[in-house]
């Protein structure tokens, strides 16, 4: 946040390091939810942060479905666990053993589910900036999700993005119109703590790449380790 003096210059009210701290503390939460209620003012602050995200052509193609009903959440969890089993069946050996230790959701443990959707018709037919890149609207929704995630982290909440589901199942479960795409189910709520190390690194599924491994200067180089 900034304030402007009479010359028009901006003076920082919070150190820039606070932003980087939130970015580095953000985690994909699975096991740390307490189940405590989210204060309504806090909830609408983080939804407001999400709704403040930039969007192609100012189309704002997102919607947020707040899911509190326990039966709905349990039905979704059953579907997710079935899809987890489908993925697990494709693994073998050490990979299968590693995956068996990884929790992929916190649907019933979290305080709230937030399903984020993408409406490609929002702002149509003339969505400025989308004529050459059809997925620009979907990218906009992902920016809203990241805004929500960082705001929740700053508020002391945890967020977990569940991706083990079939879109058609979630569409039916939440009565989402056929032309609207469910992009994410976010588990949101207070947490005991945010882990120092992301789960997938801690369990040995995958390590974070070094920054220098993914920065290309001028042109894409092909001699680096993926």
C-alpha positions as a Markdown table, in Angstrom:
| # | Residue | x | y | z |
|---|---|---|---|---|
| 1 | Unk | 0.0 | 0.0 | 0.0 |
| 2 | Unk | 1.2 | 3.5 | -0.8 |
| 3 | Unk | 0.4 | 7.1 | 0.0 |
| 4 | Unk | 1.3 | 9.9 | -2.4 |
| 5 | Unk | 2.8 | 13.2 | -1.2 |
| 6 | Unk | 2.1 | 16.5 | -2.8 |
| 7 | Unk | 4.7 | 16.0 | -5.5 |
| 8 | Unk | 3.0 | 12.8 | -6.6 |
| 9 | Unk | 5.7 | 10.5 | -5.3 |
| 10 | Unk | 4.6 | 7.4 | -3.5 |
| 11 | Unk | 5.9 | 6.4 | -0.1 |
| 12 | Unk | 5.8 | 2.7 | 0.9 |
| 13 | Unk | 3.7 | 2.0 | 4.0 |
| 14 | Unk | 4.7 | -1.7 | 4.1 |
| 15 | Unk | 8.1 | -3.1 | 3.2 |
| 16 | Unk | 8.3 | -4.9 | -0.1 |
| 17 | Unk | 9.8 | -7.8 | 1.7 |
| 18 | Unk | 6.3 | -8.5 | 3.2 |
| 19 | Unk | 5.0 | -9.4 | -0.3 |
| 20 | Unk | 7.9 | -11.8 | -1.0 |
| 21 | Unk | 7.4 | -13.4 | 2.5 |
| 22 | Unk | 3.8 | -14.2 | 1.6 |
| 23 | Unk | 4.8 | -15.6 | -1.8 |
| 24 | Unk | 7.5 | -17.8 | -0.2 |
| 25 | Unk | 5.2 | -19.0 | 2.7 |
| 26 | Unk | 2.3 | -20.0 | 0.4 |
| 27 | Unk | 1.7 | -23.7 | 0.5 |
| 28 | Unk | -0.7 | -26.2 | -1.1 |
| 29 | Unk | -2.3 | -27.3 | 2.1 |
| 30 | Unk | -3.7 | -30.8 | 2.7 |
| 31 | Unk | -3.3 | -32.0 | 6.3 |
| 32 | Unk | -2.9 | -28.8 | 8.4 |
| 33 | Unk | -6.5 | -27.5 | 8.4 |
| 34 | Unk | -8.2 | -27.0 | 11.8 |
| 35 | Unk | -11.8 | -26.8 | 10.6 |
| 36 | Unk | -12.4 | -23.6 | 12.4 |
| 37 | Unk | -14.9 | -21.1 | 10.9 |
| 38 | Unk | -13.5 | -18.4 | 8.6 |
| 39 | Unk | -14.5 | -14.9 | 9.7 |
| 40 | Unk | -16.9 | -13.5 | 7.1 |
| 41 | Unk | -15.0 | -10.2 | 6.7 |
| 42 | Unk | -11.8 | -12.1 | 6.1 |
| 43 | Unk | -13.5 | -14.4 | 3.6 |
| 44 | Unk | -14.8 | -11.5 | 1.6 |
| 45 | Unk | -11.5 | -9.7 | 1.7 |
| 46 | Unk | -9.8 | -12.7 | 0.0 |
| 47 | Unk | -12.6 | -13.0 | -2.5 |
| 48 | Unk | -12.3 | -9.3 | -3.2 |
| 49 | Unk | -8.6 | -9.9 | -3.8 |
| 50 | Unk | -9.4 | -12.6 | -6.3 |
| 51 | Unk | -12.0 | -10.4 | -8.0 |
| 52 | Unk | -9.4 | -7.7 | -8.3 |
| 53 | Unk | -7.2 | -9.8 | -10.6 |
| 54 | Unk | -6.5 | -8.6 | -14.1 |
| 55 | Unk | -8.5 | -10.2 | -16.9 |
| 56 | Unk | -8.3 | -10.3 | -20.7 |
| 57 | Unk | -10.5 | -7.5 | -22.0 |
| 58 | Unk | -11.7 | -6.8 | -18.5 |
| 59 | Unk | -14.0 | -9.8 | -19.1 |
| 60 | Unk | -13.8 | -11.0 | -15.4 |
| 61 | Unk | -14.7 | -14.5 | -16.5 |
| 62 | Unk | -14.6 | -16.1 | -13.0 |
| 63 | Unk | -17.3 | -17.1 | -10.5 |
| 64 | Unk | -16.8 | -18.4 | -7.0 |
| 65 | Unk | -19.1 | -21.1 | -5.6 |
| 66 | Unk | -18.9 | -21.3 | -1.8 |
| 67 | Unk | -19.5 | -24.9 | -0.7 |
| 68 | Unk | -20.2 | -25.4 | 3.0 |
| 69 | Unk | -22.7 | -28.3 | 2.9 |
| 70 | Unk | -21.1 | -31.4 | 4.4 |
| 71 | Unk | -22.9 | -33.9 | 2.2 |
| 72 | Unk | -21.8 | -32.1 | -0.9 |
| 73 | Unk | -18.2 | -32.0 | 0.3 |
| 74 | Unk | -18.2 | -35.7 | 1.2 |
| 75 | Unk | -19.7 | -36.7 | -2.2 |
| 76 | Unk | -16.9 | -34.7 | -3.8 |
| 77 | Unk | -14.3 | -36.3 | -1.6 |
| 78 | Unk | -15.5 | -39.8 | -2.6 |
| 79 | Unk | -15.1 | -38.9 | -6.2 |
| 80 | Unk | -11.6 | -37.5 | -5.6 |
| 81 | Unk | -10.4 | -40.6 | -3.8 |
| 82 | Unk | -11.7 | -42.8 | -6.6 |
| 83 | Unk | -9.7 | -40.7 | -9.1 |
| 84 | Unk | -6.7 | -40.9 | -6.8 |
| 85 | Unk | -7.0 | -44.7 | -7.0 |
| 86 | Unk | -7.1 | -44.5 | -10.8 |
| 87 | Unk | -3.8 | -42.6 | -10.8 |
| 88 | Unk | -2.2 | -44.9 | -8.2 |
| 89 | Unk | -3.0 | -47.9 | -10.4 |
| 90 | Unk | -0.8 | -46.4 | -13.1 |
| 91 | Unk | 2.3 | -46.3 | -10.8 |
| 92 | Unk | 4.6 | -49.1 | -9.8 |
| 93 | Unk | 7.7 | -49.7 | -7.7 |
| 94 | Unk | 9.2 | -46.7 | -5.8 |
| 95 | Unk | 6.9 | -44.2 | -7.4 |
| 96 | Unk | 3.9 | -46.1 | -6.2 |
| 97 | Unk | 5.3 | -46.3 | -2.7 |
| 98 | Unk | 6.1 | -42.6 | -2.6 |
| 99 | Unk | 2.6 | -41.7 | -3.9 |
| 100 | Unk | 0.9 | -43.9 | -1.2 |
| 101 | Unk | 2.2 | -41.5 | 1.4 |
| 102 | Unk | 0.9 | -38.3 | -0.3 |
| 103 | Unk | -2.5 | -36.8 | 0.7 |
| 104 | Unk | -4.1 | -35.1 | -2.3 |
| 105 | Unk | -7.0 | -33.3 | -0.6 |
| 106 | Unk | -8.4 | -31.7 | 2.5 |
| 107 | Unk | -12.0 | -31.4 | 1.4 |
| 108 | Unk | -13.8 | -32.3 | 4.7 |
| 109 | Unk | -11.0 | -31.1 | 7.0 |
| 110 | Unk | -11.0 | -27.5 | 5.6 |
| 111 | Unk | -13.6 | -24.9 | 6.7 |
| 112 | Unk | -14.9 | -24.2 | 3.2 |
| 113 | Unk | -14.7 | -25.4 | -0.4 |
| 114 | Unk | -14.5 | -22.7 | -3.1 |
| 115 | Unk | -15.1 | -23.9 | -6.7 |
| 116 | Unk | -13.7 | -21.4 | -9.2 |
| 117 | Unk | -15.2 | -21.5 | -12.7 |
| 118 | Unk | -14.5 | -20.0 | -16.1 |
| 119 | Unk | -17.2 | -18.5 | -18.3 |
| 120 | Unk | -15.9 | -18.1 | -21.8 |
| 121 | Unk | -19.0 | -16.1 | -22.8 |
| 122 | Unk | -18.4 | -13.4 | -20.2 |
| 123 | Unk | -17.7 | -10.2 | -22.2 |
| 124 | Unk | -18.4 | -11.9 | -25.5 |
| 125 | Unk | -18.5 | -11.6 | -28.4 |
| 126 | Unk | -15.8 | -9.0 | -28.5 |
| 127 | Unk | -13.3 | -9.9 | -25.8 |
| 128 | Unk | -10.4 | -7.5 | -26.4 |
| 129 | Unk | -7.1 | -9.5 | -26.5 |
| 130 | Unk | -8.5 | -13.0 | -26.8 |
| 131 | Unk | -8.9 | -13.2 | -30.6 |
| 132 | Unk | -5.4 | -14.8 | -31.1 |
| 133 | Unk | -5.1 | -16.7 | -27.8 |
| 134 | Unk | -8.3 | -18.5 | -26.9 |
| 135 | Unk | -7.0 | -19.6 | -23.5 |
| 136 | Unk | -6.3 | -16.0 | -22.3 |
| 137 | Unk | -9.6 | -16.1 | -20.4 |
| 138 | Unk | -8.6 | -19.3 | -18.6 |
| 139 | Unk | -5.3 | -17.6 | -17.7 |
| 140 | Unk | -7.3 | -14.8 | -16.2 |
| 141 | Unk | -9.1 | -17.2 | -13.9 |
| 142 | Unk | -5.8 | -18.6 | -12.8 |
| 143 | Unk | -4.6 | -15.1 | -11.9 |
| 144 | Unk | -7.7 | -14.7 | -9.7 |
| 145 | Unk | -6.9 | -18.0 | -8.0 |
| 146 | Unk | -3.4 | -16.9 | -7.3 |
| 147 | Unk | -4.6 | -13.5 | -5.9 |
| 148 | Unk | -7.0 | -15.5 | -3.6 |
| 149 | Unk | -4.2 | -17.8 | -2.5 |
| 150 | Unk | -1.8 | -15.1 | -1.6 |
| 151 | Unk | -4.4 | -13.0 | 0.2 |
| 152 | Unk | -5.5 | -16.1 | 2.2 |
| 153 | Unk | -1.8 | -16.7 | 3.1 |
| 154 | Unk | -1.5 | -13.1 | 4.3 |
| 155 | Unk | -4.6 | -13.6 | 6.4 |
| 156 | Unk | -3.2 | -16.7 | 8.1 |
| 157 | Unk | -5.4 | -19.2 | 6.1 |
| 158 | Unk | -4.4 | -22.2 | 4.1 |
| 159 | Unk | -5.5 | -23.1 | 0.6 |
| 160 | Unk | -5.3 | -26.5 | -1.2 |
| 161 | Unk | -6.0 | -26.9 | -4.9 |
| 162 | Unk | -7.7 | -30.2 | -5.6 |
| 163 | Unk | -7.2 | -31.5 | -9.1 |
| 164 | Unk | -8.1 | -35.2 | -8.8 |
| 165 | Unk | -11.6 | -34.8 | -10.3 |
| 166 | Unk | -13.5 | -35.0 | -13.6 |
| 167 | Unk | -15.0 | -31.7 | -14.7 |
| 168 | Unk | -18.3 | -33.2 | -15.6 |
| 169 | Unk | -18.7 | -34.7 | -12.1 |
| 170 | Unk | -18.1 | -31.3 | -10.4 |
| 171 | Unk | -20.4 | -29.6 | -12.9 |
| 172 | Unk | -23.3 | -31.9 | -12.0 |
| 173 | Unk | -22.5 | -31.8 | -8.3 |
| 174 | Unk | -22.7 | -28.0 | -8.1 |
| 175 | Unk | -25.2 | -27.4 | -10.9 |
| 176 | Unk | -22.7 | -25.5 | -13.0 |
| 177 | Unk | -24.1 | -24.6 | -16.5 |
| 178 | Unk | -22.8 | -26.7 | -19.4 |
| 179 | Unk | -20.9 | -23.8 | -21.0 |
| 180 | Unk | -19.1 | -22.9 | -17.8 |
| 181 | Unk | -15.9 | -24.7 | -17.0 |
| 182 | Unk | -15.0 | -25.7 | -13.4 |
| 183 | Unk | -11.3 | -24.8 | -13.1 |
| 184 | Unk | -10.5 | -25.5 | -9.4 |
| 185 | Unk | -11.8 | -26.7 | -6.1 |
| 186 | Unk | -10.0 | -24.8 | -3.4 |
| 187 | Unk | -10.0 | -26.1 | 0.2 |
| 188 | Unk | -9.8 | -23.0 | 2.4 |
| 189 | Unk | -9.5 | -22.5 | 6.1 |
| 190 | Unk | -7.4 | -21.8 | 9.2 |
| 191 | Unk | -4.4 | -24.0 | 9.7 |
| 192 | Unk | -2.2 | -25.2 | 12.5 |
| 193 | Unk | 0.8 | -24.1 | 10.5 |
| 194 | Unk | 2.1 | -23.8 | 7.0 |
| 195 | Unk | 4.8 | -26.4 | 6.3 |
| 196 | Unk | 8.3 | -25.2 | 5.8 |
| 197 | Unk | 8.8 | -27.5 | 2.8 |
| 198 | Unk | 6.1 | -28.3 | 0.2 |
| 199 | Unk | 4.5 | -31.7 | 0.6 |
| 200 | Unk | 5.7 | -33.1 | -2.8 |
| 201 | Unk | 9.3 | -32.1 | -2.0 |
| 202 | Unk | 9.1 | -33.4 | 1.6 |
| 203 | Unk | 7.8 | -36.8 | 0.4 |
| 204 | Unk | 10.4 | -37.0 | -2.4 |
| 205 | Unk | 8.0 | -36.9 | -5.3 |
| 206 | Unk | 9.8 | -34.1 | -7.0 |
| 207 | Unk | 12.4 | -31.3 | -6.3 |
| 208 | Unk | 12.1 | -27.7 | -7.1 |
| 209 | Unk | 14.2 | -26.6 | -10.1 |
| 210 | Unk | 16.8 | -23.9 | -9.7 |
| 211 | Unk | 15.8 | -20.5 | -11.1 |
| 212 | Unk | 18.8 | -20.6 | -13.4 |
| 213 | Unk | 17.5 | -23.8 | -14.9 |
| 214 | Unk | 14.3 | -22.2 | -16.2 |
| 215 | Unk | 15.6 | -18.7 | -17.3 |
| 216 | Unk | 16.4 | -18.3 | -21.0 |
| 217 | Unk | 18.1 | -15.2 | -22.2 |
| 218 | Unk | 17.1 | -14.1 | -25.7 |
| 219 | Unk | 16.0 | -17.4 | -27.1 |
| 220 | Unk | 14.9 | -20.8 | -25.7 |
| 221 | Unk | 17.9 | -23.0 | -25.0 |
| 222 | Unk | 17.6 | -26.8 | -25.4 |
| 223 | Unk | 20.6 | -27.9 | -23.3 |
| 224 | Unk | 19.2 | -27.8 | -19.8 |
| 225 | Unk | 17.8 | -30.4 | -17.5 |
| 226 | Unk | 14.0 | -30.7 | -17.4 |
